[in-house]
Amino acid sequence: TRGHESPLTKQISMAAGAAIVVQWALGFGLLISSDDRPNAVHYIFALATIFTIGFEHAVAIPEKDAAKRNRLGMMAAGGTFLLALIAYLIGDRTS
């Protein structure tokens, strides 16, 4: 609904946050225990998720307008998911 906080936005944001924590934990665990090293592009995409998460916390959450906050939150969560997926696919192809 227009102007009201959507429960879907919060659920997607929480899922994206949980997924990125799992991604980081698995990634660092694999790096520590393996001799294979992904290329620099993998690291760039993986670390870029910090910016989309930061954007959500710094810009989307404090937004007063609920509709705009939902749009910004969805964009941030979607961007985080996309960057993490790209990093995963690059890491999968290079290992």
Secondary structure as a PSIPRED ss2 file (coil, helix, strand):
# PSIPRED VFORMAT (PSIPRED V4.0)

   1 T C   1.000  0.000  0.000
   2 R C   1.000  0.000  0.000
   3 G C   1.000  0.000  0.000
   4 H C   1.000  0.000  0.000
   5 E C   1.000  0.000  0.000
   6 S C   1.000  0.000  0.000
   7 P H   0.000  1.000  0.000
   8 L H   0.000  1.000  0.000
   9 T H   0.000  1.000  0.000
  10 K H   0.000  1.000  0.000
  11 Q H   0.000  1.000  0.000
  12 I H   0.000  1.000  0.000
  13 S H   0.000  1.000  0.000
  14 M H   0.000  1.000  0.000
  15 A H   0.000  1.000  0.000
  16 A H   0.000  1.000  0.000
  17 G H   0.000  1.000  0.000
  18 A H   0.000  1.000  0.000
  19 A H   0.000  1.000  0.000
  20 I H   0.000  1.000  0.000
  21 V H   0.000  1.000  0.000
  22 V H   0.000  1.000  0.000
  23 Q H   0.000  1.000  0.000
  24 W H   0.000  1.000  0.000
  25 A H   0.000  1.000  0.000
  26 L H   0.000  1.000  0.000
  27 G H   0.000  1.000  0.000
  28 F H   0.000  1.000  0.000
  29 G H   0.000  1.000  0.000
  30 L H   0.000  1.000  0.000
  31 L H   0.000  1.000  0.000
  32 I H   0.000  1.000  0.000
  33 S H   0.000  1.000  0.000
  34 S C   1.000  0.000  0.000
  35 D C   1.000  0.000  0.000
  36 D C   1.000  0.000  0.000
  37 R C   1.000  0.000  0.000
  38 P C   1.000  0.000  0.000
  39 N C   1.000  0.000  0.000
  40 A H   0.000  1.000  0.000
  41 V H   0.000  1.000  0.000
  42 H H   0.000  1.000  0.000
  43 Y H   0.000  1.000  0.000
  44 I H   0.000  1.000  0.000
  45 F H   0.000  1.000  0.000
  46 A H   0.000  1.000  0.000
  47 L H   0.000  1.000  0.000
  48 A H   0.000  1.000  0.000
  49 T H   0.000  1.000  0.000
  50 I H   0.000  1.000  0.000
  51 F H   0.000  1.000  0.000
  52 T H   0.000  1.000  0.000
  53 I H   0.000  1.000  0.000
  54 G H   0.000  1.000  0.000
  55 F H   0.000  1.000  0.000
  56 E H   0.000  1.000  0.000
  57 H H   0.000  1.000  0.000
  58 A H   0.000  1.000  0.000
  59 V H   0.000  1.000  0.000
  60 A H   0.000  1.000  0.000
  61 I C   1.000  0.000  0.000
  62 P C   1.000  0.000  0.000
  63 E C   1.000  0.000  0.000
  64 K C   1.000  0.000  0.000
  65 D C   1.000  0.000  0.000
  66 A H   0.000  1.000  0.000
  67 A H   0.000  1.000  0.000
  68 K H   0.000  1.000  0.000
  69 R H   0.000  1.000  0.000
  70 N H   0.000  1.000  0.000
  71 R H   0.000  1.000  0.000
  72 L H   0.000  1.000  0.000
  73 G H   0.000  1.000  0.000
  74 M H   0.000  1.000  0.000
  75 M H   0.000  1.000  0.000
  76 A H   0.000  1.000  0.000
  77 A H   0.000  1.000  0.000
  78 G H   0.000  1.000  0.000
  79 G H   0.000  1.000  0.000
  80 T H   0.000  1.000  0.000
  81 F H   0.000  1.000  0.000
  82 L H   0.000  1.000  0.000
  83 L H   0.000  1.000  0.000
  84 A H   0.000  1.000  0.000
  85 L H   0.000  1.000  0.000
  86 I H   0.000  1.000  0.000
  87 A H   0.000  1.000  0.000
  88 Y H   0.000  1.000  0.000
  89 L H   0.000  1.000  0.000
  90 I H   0.000  1.000  0.000
  91 G H   0.000  1.000  0.000
  92 D H   0.000  1.000  0.000
  93 R H   0.000  1.000  0.000
  94 T H   0.000  1.000  0.000
  95 S C   1.000  0.000  0.000
